[in-house]
Amino acid sequence: MTTHVFHRALKSALPCVAGGDGITLRDAEGRTYIDACGGAAVSCLGHGHPAVLEAMAAQARQAAYIHTSFFTSQAAEKLAARVAENCGGDLNHVYFVDSGSEATETALKMARQYWLERGQPQRAKVISRHFSYHGNTLGALSVSGNRWRREPYAPLLADASFIEPCFFYRHAEPGETPEAYGERAAAALEKQILELGPETVMAFIAETVVGATTGAVTPAPGYLKRVREICDRYGVLLILDEVMCGTGRTGTFLAAHAEGVAADIVTLAKGLGGGYQAIAAVVCSDKVYEGFYNGSGVFQHGLTYSAHPVACAASLAVQEVIVRDNLLANVRARGEDLTRALHGRFGNNHNVGDIRGRGLIQAIELVRDRGGKTPFDPALKLSQRIKAEAFARGLMVYPGAGCADGRAGDHILLAPPYIVTPADIEEIVSRLGEAVDAALVAVN
Ligand code: PMP
């Protein structure tokens, strides 16, 4: 057998990338693709940004690698200060890792050790939500309510408990207001804490805006505020996973800023480095940090590439460009254009049940009939078909599978870089429209 990369899908031949410029990628055959999903909601400045490339080269020349048991770096310190300032409140302490999954692992360990430091070793249970995704490593997968990703590895996963998500389109009762639904969804957390015994629960983890599993699902109004109150009532730490929706993707640095809620621990990843380097962060509040500082003074954790200086330099440059070019204003304005364009193109399509999201993380959900919200049979792999039709038209979109029990439908997630123009948005929606039409012909 020839040697080759062990890809995710062993039998599909992938084009080889040959170049990237702005929001466009080019393959070795000369075909171009508009990156309407930032790869996996990662790319925020697009490709080839000179300021980022220069910052990476300068850092690599100075010191390409240090181990955090010996040194810190200016890049890491400056980046931590900027991230903390952007997070606001007392989210002042930033632990750098390399991926979203590692950020989840780190956040869970941080929460657990916090309770040990506070003399409450019985607090070891984590509550998460169904239809959530927090990463693919075993610890992160243990708290991920994504069935198809979990099921093959179930025997290896740690125990966690799951409550219903806050997903208005699928779970609200007929006639229920978003506010009343948000109250009801949050009440499920209190019920679960009481069932488990509040003194045994260490943390509740949730994506502020759900990304990969159900596609750009924003919380109902008031939901997260109620969640915060419930966590406070029982002393449970609130971990918000902003790996996908954080660092500006929804138009505010944290998606939680728009909800008026501050977590105890926040995870960031994709937009932090914008794909220029693999970097993620776990940001914690003064309260959590002081638990360690006034306790053992050591976090029993550590990864070889934590706070990698080239990754920190790249990320710092990305974050500086976002501020310098006022890109969050562009995220908000283009997000409105995108919502309008999606409604314009799919508003009358009876197979598009929901158009949702905020800023530059938006999705369409596909259904057999709008009234009944019946999902397509997952065996039809509709979202994969749309992805393939879009790719053939030079458009990259992020597909999400539906669920056989009907609790989620196929969806297509859009998460273009923050630099998109109004003309880009028109082109993205136009190509997506053609791709959806073509895929629906095959399944209807
Ligand atoms: N949390 C969320 C919310 C994510 O969307 C993802 C990635 N899709 C992860 C965690 C895991 O991140 P990574 O793939 O970088 O490990």
Boltz pocket constraint, residues with backbone or C-beta under 6 A from the ligand:
constraints:
  - pocket:
      binder: B
      contacts: [[A, 40], [A, 98], [A, 99], [A, 100], [A, 101], [A, 102], [A, 104], [A, 133], [A, 134], [A, 135], [A, 136], [A, 207], [A, 209], [A, 211], [A, 212], [A, 241], [A, 242], [A, 243], [A, 244], [A, 245], [A, 269]]
      max_distance: 6.0
